Amino acid sequence: MQWFRSVVFTITFAALTIGGCGGKKGDAPKTKDDAATGSQVAPLAMPPSGVDKIARMNFVYGDGWPAYDKAIAAKAKKDWTAARALAEASIAKDPYHLDAHRLLATVLAQAGEHAAVVDHLVTALADDYWRYGPSLAKDDDLQEFLATPHGQSILALAQKIHDDYAKRIATGVWLVGRRSSFKWPKDLGVQAVTTRGELYAFDRETRRYLRLTHTDHRVAGFVRAPGGGEVAIVGFDKVDRPKTPPDAPPTFDKAWVLVFDTTEWKPMGPKIALAPAREIALGYAAGDQLLVVTDGNVASIDKASSKTTKVTTAAPVPRITLTLDEGRVIRTTEGVTAAWTGEPATAPTLAAGGAPIQIPESGVAAQASVALAPGGAHLVFATAVDACAKDLAPSLYVADTKKGTIKHLLTAKSRFPTRWIDPTTLAYEDGEGAIRLWDAATGREVQKLDNKVGIALDVLSLAPAPLCKAAPPTVDAGSGSADEPLPPEEGSGGPVTTPP
């Protein structure tokens, strides 16, 4: 990690060049490190925020996990020597084991090796600020360190990282990404399982992913409140794969909704438990009222009490809808004129204030893919085809709404979920484990976000391609999510706590 080496250089350079000025009466006692550097430490280099790959978050089940588990146990016994050796062993196995970096920082603080503490704290804070940053100043094991010049430099840098996260999240592409591929539990019946997904913001400038949620990797989809102050995520902890009849569809046995504020990324209340269901939908109505739909039953969510109340209103639009087979977005087509028919809805022509747009190839557009760009100059749509037809695939087009002309982007086995990031930048899923960004001004693709094991603009599906109802999706079985050993901070299905 190049930036990590630059931080080490900054600390080392400070230790060699800053004179040993005596501290004032009342200053915190100095350790060997702080005595060497005097009362000042050079400002720390600003590292890039986030990680380059979502797979970096797979450390919780990686090669370094067994040693980390033992390091946690040694730390609980105040066996600092063993905890250090085990944490270092975890990092040797996986340099991106962020929990191990955070634990090692605590261990090194007890030894007074403050420059080394900085190195590991910077790694954890920069790569996943919302997991490690909020609790930093309150950590009892770091209070003596934080009172030192090195500790003060970390607090200053942490604030800069906080602000950088906020800036990049505000302009980033929000998405759900899996740390590794989904697997069914090996047994039938009610079983524990995880989506292995979390909510991220992708920063287009640095091409890095900033993690937003911490749910033990259980996020399946999300919706943003129209007011912008909150986001609701849906996930699940258990599924039911009925033993009889053999073709019975799987259902959610223990699903939930959790609402986060989008300023400090804290849960706004406890999880809202949902009744067992085959299908779940989630969306916001007027006034940022959160509604959830389970098997057609609409309920209003009181975010303060985490209680649901059945209502007679219609399901919200837009909304995400998911089963254990697939997920999709149902959105409003406000500003678009079309004669929608069928389920899922399709139409032979589209119009958005200009010339009619004739749908090529299949002759009909899929409503779920239609999105009008801010300002209305461009309209994206995908052709609708039979998902069971082996030799047919839908195509994605962008139309000039004034002229009625269209431009072909891609033909692929994809549901083609879409989202306009700004008036000219379109994001869409390509059906092959990637989200592509396309620029209407140049007519070219500008970026591609790869995560073969699963990435989605709104809601994860077991497979990125459209589902043939006659042939359920094939997913790895026999070594499912529930078979993985759970690290100490996982297993509850709730937001995890920062390791000591």
C-alpha positions in Angstrom: 0.0 0.0 0.0 1.9 3.0 -1.3 0.1 5.6 0.9 0.8 3.4 4.0 4.6 3.6 3.2 4.3 7.4 2.9 2.7 7.7 6.3 5.5 5.6 7.8 8.0 7.9 6.1 6.3 11.0 7.6 6.4 9.6 11.1 10.0 8.5 10.8 11.1 11.8 9.3 9.4 13.7 12.2 11.2 11.5 14.7 14.6 12.4 13.2 14.1 16.1 12.5 12.0 17.6 15.3 14.0 18.6 18.3 13.3 17.3 21.8 11.6 20.4 23.3 10.8 19.9 27.0 7.1 19.7 27.8 5.3 22.3 29.9 4.3 21.5 33.5 1.0 19.5 33.4 1.7 17.9 30.0 0.8 14.2 29.7 3.7 11.9 30.6 5.9 11.1 27.6 6.8 7.7 26.5 10.0 6.7 24.8 8.6 7.6 21.4 7.3 11.0 22.4 10.4 11.9 24.3 12.3 11.3 21.0 10.1 13.6 19.0 9.6 16.3 21.5 6.3 18.1 22.0 5.4 18.4 18.3 4.8 15.8 15.5 4.7 16.7 11.8 1.2 16.7 10.3 0.3 13.3 8.9 0.0 12.6 5.2 -3.7 12.4 4.1 -4.3 8.9 2.8 -7.0 8.1 0.2 -10.4 7.3 1.7 -11.9 3.9 1.2 -10.7 0.7 -0.4 -9.9 -0.2 -4.0 -11.9 -3.4 -4.0 -15.0 -4.5 -2.0 -13.2 -7.9 -1.6 -10.9 -6.1 0.9 -13.7 -6.5 3.4 -13.5 -10.3 3.2 -10.9 -10.3 5.9 -13.5 -11.3 8.4 -13.4 -14.8 7.0 -9.9 -14.8 5.4 -6.6 -16.5 6.2 -5.9 -14.1 9.0 -9.1 -14.7 11.0 -8.1 -17.6 13.2 -5.0 -15.7 14.6 -7.2 -12.6 15.1 -9.7 -14.6 17.1 -6.9 -15.7 19.4 -5.5 -12.2 19.6 -8.9 -10.9 20.8 -8.8 -13.6 23.6 -5.3 -12.7 24.6 -6.2 -9.0 24.7 -9.1 -9.7 27.0 -6.6 -11.4 29.4 -4.3 -8.4 29.1 -1.7 -10.7 27.6 -0.2 -7.9 25.4 2.7 -10.0 24.2 0.6 -12.8 22.8 -2.0 -10.3 21.5 0.7 -8.5 19.6 2.2 -11.6 18.0 -1.2 -12.9 17.0 -2.4 -9.5 15.5 0.9 -9.3 13.6 0.3 -12.8 12.3 -3.2 -11.8 11.1 -1.8 -8.9 9.2 1.0 -11.0 7.7 -1.7 -13.3 6.3 -3.8 -10.3 5.1 -2.4 -6.8 5.0 -6.0 -5.5 4.7 -7.2 -7.2 7.9 -8.5 -3.9 9.3 -9.7 -5.3 12.6 -6.2 -6.7 13.2 -4.7 -3.3 12.4 -7.1 -1.7 14.9 -6.3 -4.2 17.6 -2.6 -4.0 17.0 -2.8 -0.2 17.5 -4.3 -0.8 21.0 -1.6 -3.3 21.8 1.2 -1.0 20.7 -0.2 1.9 22.7 0.3 -0.2 25.8 3.9 -0.6 24.9 4.4 3.1 24.3 5.3 2.6 20.6 3.3 5.6 19.5 4.6 6.1 16.0 3.7 2.5 15.2 0.2 3.0 16.7 -0.3 5.9 14.2 0.6 3.6 11.3 -2.1 1.1 12.1 -4.8 3.6 13.1 -4.3 5.4 9.9 -4.8 2.2 8.0 -8.1 1.4 9.7 -9.5 4.9 9.7 -8.8 5.6 6.1 -10.1 2.3 4.8 -13.3 2.1 6.8 -13.8 5.4 8.8 -17.4 4.7 9.8 -16.4 1.5 11.6 -13.4 2.8 13.4 -13.6 6.6 13.5 -16.6 7.4 15.7 -15.4 5.4 18.7 -11.7 6.5 18.5 -11.8 9.4 21.0 -13.8 7.3 23.5 -11.5 4.3 23.6 -10.3 3.9 27.2 -7.2 1.9 26.1 -6.1 4.8 23.9 -6.6 7.7 26.3 -3.0 8.0 27.3 -1.8 7.7 23.7 -4.4 10.3 22.5 -3.0 12.9 24.9 0.5 12.6 23.3 1.6 14.6 20.3 1.2 11.5 18.1 -2.3 11.0 19.5 -3.2 14.6 18.8 -2.0 14.2 15.2 -4.2 11.2 14.8 -7.2 13.0 16.1 -6.6 15.8 13.6 -6.2 13.4 10.8 -9.3 11.5 11.8 -11.3 14.7 11.4 -9.9 15.3 8.0 -10.8 11.7 7.0 -14.3 12.2 8.3 -14.7 15.3 6.2 -13.3 13.7 3.1 -15.7 10.7 3.5 -18.6 13.1 3.8 -17.6 15.0 0.7 -17.0 11.9 -1.4 -20.2 10.1 -0.2 -22.3 13.1 -1.2 -21.1 12.8 -4.8 -20.5 9.1 -4.9 -22.4 6.3 -6.6 -24.3 4.4 -3.9 -24.5 0.7 -4.4 -24.7 -2.7 -2.7 -21.7 -4.9 -3.0 -20.9 -8.4 -1.8 -17.5 -9.2 -0.2 -17.8 -12.7 -1.6 -20.3 -14.8 -3.5 -23.6 -15.9 -1.9 -24.1 -19.5 -0.9 -27.1 -21.3 0.3 -26.9 -23.2 3.6 -26.2 -26.9 3.0 -29.3 -28.0 4.9 -33.0 -27.5 4.1 -35.4 -25.9 6.5 -34.9 -22.7 8.5 -31.2 -21.8 8.3 -28.9 -18.9 9.1 -27.5 -17.1 6.0 -26.1 -13.8 5.0 -26.2 -11.8 1.8 -22.5 -10.9 2.3 -23.5 -7.4 1.1 -23.1 -3.9 2.5 -23.9 -0.4 1.3 -21.0 1.5 -0.3 -20.4 4.8 -2.0 -18.1 4.6 -5.1 -15.9 7.7 -5.5 -15.5 8.4 -9.2 -12.4 10.5 -8.8 -10.3 8.0 -6.8 -12.1 4.9 -8.0 -12.4 3.7 -4.3 -15.3 2.3 -2.3 -16.3 3.9 0.9 -18.2 1.6 3.2 -21.4 3.1 4.7 -23.1 0.3 6.7 -21.9 -2.4 9.2 -24.5 -5.1 9.5 -22.3 -8.3 9.6 -22.6 -8.2 5.7 -26.4 -8.8 5.6 -27.6 -5.9 3.4 -29.8 -7.0 0.4 -31.0 -3.6 -0.8 -31.6 0.0 0.1 -33.9 3.0 -0.6 -33.0 6.7 0.0 -35.5 9.1 1.5 -36.6 11.9 -0.9 -35.5 14.4 1.7 -32.0 13.0 1.7 -31.5 12.8 5.4 -31.9 9.0 5.8 -31.5 5.7 4.0 -33.4 2.5 4.7 -31.7 -0.9 4.2 -33.3 -4.3 4.1 -31.5 -7.5 5.0 -32.1 -10.9 6.5 -30.5 -13.3 8.9 -32.4 -16.6 8.2 -34.2 -18.2 5.3 -36.6 -21.1 5.0 -36.0 -23.7 2.2 -39.0 -26.0 2.7 -38.3 -29.7 2.6 -41.7 -30.3 1.1 -42.9 -30.0 -1.6 -39.6 -30.2 -3.4 -40.3 -27.3 -5.7 -41.5 -24.9 -2.9 -39.8 -21.5 -3.2 -37.5 -20.3 -0.5 -38.8 -17.6 1.9 -37.4 -15.0 4.3 -37.7 -16.3 7.8 -36.0 -13.5 9.6 -35.8 -10.3 7.6 -35.5 -6.8 8.9 -35.3 -3.1 8.0 -32.8 -0.7 9.5 -32.7 3.1 9.0 -29.5 5.2 9.0 -29.0 8.9 9.1 -26.8 10.0 6.1 -24.7 12.5 8.1 -22.9 10.4 10.7 -24.1 7.0 9.5 -25.6 5.9 12.8 -28.8 3.7 13.0 -31.8 5.9 13.8 -33.3 3.2 15.9 -33.2 -0.6 16.4 -34.0 -3.1 13.6 -37.6 -3.4 12.5 -38.4 -7.1 12.4 -40.5 -8.3 9.5 -42.9 -11.2 9.4 -41.8 -14.3 7.4 -42.5 -13.7 3.7 -41.8 -14.8 0.2 -41.5 -11.2 -1.2 -40.5 -8.0 0.5 -40.8 -4.4 -0.9 -39.5 -1.2 0.6 -39.9 2.4 -0.3 -40.7 6.0 0.8 -44.1 7.7 0.5 -44.8 11.5 0.9 -43.1 13.2 3.8 -40.4 10.6 4.0 -42.8 8.0 5.4 -41.2 4.6 5.2 -43.5 1.8 4.0 -42.7 -1.9 3.8 -44.7 -4.6 1.9 -44.6 -8.3 2.9 -46.4 -10.6 0.5 -48.7 -7.7 -0.5 -49.4 -6.4 3.0 -48.5 -2.7 3.3 -47.3 -1.4 6.6 -46.1 2.0 7.8 -42.8 2.0 9.8 -42.5 4.2 12.9 -38.8 4.8 12.9 -38.8 6.0 16.5 -40.4 2.9 18.0 -39.4 0.5 15.3 -43.1 -0.6 15.1 -45.1 -1.4 12.0 -48.7 -0.5 11.5 -50.8 -2.0 8.7 -52.2 0.6 6.3 -54.6 0.6 3.4 -52.5 2.8 1.1 -50.9 1.5 -2.1 -47.3 0.2 -2.2 -44.9 3.1 -2.5 -43.4 4.1 -5.9 -40.4 4.0 -6.3 -39.6 0.9 -4.3 -37.3 -2.1 -4.3 -38.9 -5.5 -4.4 -37.0 -8.7 -3.6 -37.4 -12.4 -3.2 -34.7 -14.9 -2.6 -34.6 -15.5 -6.3 -34.2 -11.9 -7.6 -34.5 -8.2 -6.8 -35.8 -5.3 -8.9 -36.8 -1.7 -8.8 -40.3 -0.4 -9.4 -40.1 3.2 -10.2 -42.3 6.1 -11.4 -42.0 7.0 -15.0 -43.1 10.6 -14.4 -42.3 12.7 -17.5 -42.5 9.7 -19.8 -45.6 9.0 -21.9 -46.2 5.3 -22.6 -49.0 2.7 -22.8 -47.8 0.3 -20.2 -49.3 -3.2 -20.1 -48.6 -6.5 -18.5 -46.5 -7.6 -15.5 -43.7 -6.7 -15.6 -44.9 -3.7 -17.6 -43.8 -3.0 -21.1 -44.6 -0.5 -23.8 -44.1 -0.3 -27.6 -43.2 3.5 -27.7 -41.9 6.1 -25.3 -42.1 9.9 -25.4 -40.7 12.6 -23.1 -41.9 15.9 -24.5 -40.5 15.4 -28.0 -40.7 13.0 -30.8 -42.0 9.4 -30.1 -39.3 6.9 -29.5 -39.8 3.6 -31.3 -38.5 0.6 -29.5 -36.2 -1.5 -31.7 -35.5 -5.3 -31.6 -38.2 -6.8 -29.5 -40.6 -3.9 -30.1 -41.3 -3.2 -26.4 -39.4 -1.5 -23.6 -39.2 -2.8 -20.0 -40.6 -0.3 -17.6 -38.2 -1.2 -14.8 -35.3 0.0 -16.9 -36.8 3.3 -18.0 -35.3 6.5 -16.4 -35.4 10.1 -17.5 -32.3 12.1 -17.0 -32.4 15.3 -14.8 -33.4 18.0 -17.2 -35.2 15.6 -19.5 -32.7 15.6 -22.4 -32.0 11.9 -22.4 -34.1 8.7 -21.7 -32.7 5.3 -21.0 -34.6 2.1 -21.6 -34.0 -1.6 -22.2 -35.8 -3.9 -24.7 -38.0 -6.5 -23.1 -37.3 -10.2 -24.0 -38.3 -13.6 -22.8 -35.8 -14.5 -20.1 -36.1 -18.2 -21.0 -35.1 -17.7 -24.6 -31.5 -18.9 -24.9 -30.7 -17.0 -28.1 -32.2 -13.7 -27.0 -30.8 -11.0 -24.8 -32.2 -7.5 -24.0 -30.4 -4.4 -25.2 -29.9 -1.0 -23.5 -30.4 2.2 -25.4 -30.3 5.9 -24.6 -32.6 8.2 -26.5 -32.4 11.9 -27.3 -35.9 13.0 -26.2 -36.1 16.0 -28.5 -35.1 14.2 -31.7 -36.3 10.7 -30.9 -33.0 9.2 -32.0 -31.5 6.3 -30.0 -28.0 5.0 -29.3 -27.2 1.4 -28.5 -25.1 0.8 -25.4 -25.0 -2.9 -24.7 -26.7 -6.2 -25.4 -26.4 -8.7 -22.6 -28.2 -11.1 -20.3 -29.0 -8.3 -17.8 -32.0 -6.8 -16.0 -30.4 -3.5 -16.8 -31.2 -1.6 -13.6 -30.3 2.1 -14.3 -29.7 5.3 -12.5 -28.8 8.8 -13.8 -26.0 10.2 -11.6 -26.4 13.7 -13.2 -27.9 15.1 -16.4 -25.4 13.3 -18.6 -23.9 10.4 -16.6 -25.8 7.1 -16.6 -25.0 4.1 -14.3 -26.3 0.7 -15.3 -25.7 -3.0 -14.4 -24.3 -5.0 -17.2 -25.4 -8.5 -16.0 -21.8 -9.7 -15.7 -20.9 -8.5 -12.2 -20.2 -4.8 -13.1 -21.8 -1.4 -13.0 -20.9 0.8 -16.0 -20.9 4.6 -16.2 -21.7 6.1 -19.6 -21.4 9.7 -20.6 -24.2 11.1 -22.8 -22.1 14.1 -23.8 -19.4 12.0 -25.4 -21.4 8.9 -26.1 -18.8 6.8 -24.5 -18.3 4.6 -21.4 -16.2 6.4 -18.8 -15.8 3.9 -15.9 -16.5 0.3 -15.0 -17.0 -0.9 -11.5 -16.2 -4.7 -11.3 -17.3 -7.0 -8.5 -18.0 -10.4 -10.0 -19.4 -11.9 -6.9 -22.2 -9.3 -6.8 -22.8 -5.6 -7.2 -26.1 -3.7 -7.6 -27.3 -0.1 -7.9 -30.3 -0.8 -5.6 -30.9 -4.5 -4.7 -28.9 -7.7 -4.9 -30.1 -10.7 -6.8 -28.7 -14.2 -6.6 -27.7 -14.0 -10.2 -27.3 -10.7 -12.2 -29.1 -12.1 -15.3 -32.9 -12.1 -15.7 -34.5 -15.1 -14.1 -36.2 -17.7 -16.2 -39.2 -18.8 -14.1 -38.9 -22.3 -15.5 -35.4 -22.7 -14.2 -34.5 -21.2 -10.8 -31.0 -19.7 -10.5 -28.1 -21.9 -9.7 -26.2 -20.9 -6.6 -23.4 -22.7 -4.7 -24.7 -25.0 -2.0 -23.2 -27.4 0.5 -20.9 -24.9 2.1 -23.2 -22.0 2.8 -23.0 -18.7 4.6 -24.0 -20.4 7.9 -21.0 -22.8 7.7 -18.5 -20.0 7.9 -16.9 -19.4 11.3 -18.3 -16.2 12.9 -15.6 -13.8 14.1 -16.2 -12.4 17.6 -18.0 -9.3 16.4 -20.4 -11.2 14.2 -23.4 -13.4 14.8 -26.0 -11.1 16.2 -27.1 -9.8 12.8 -26.9 -6.2 14.2 -24.4 -3.4 13.7 -21.0 -4.6 14.8 -19.0 -3.0 17.6 -15.5 -1.7 17.1 -12.8 -4.2 18.2 -10.6 -3.1 21.2 
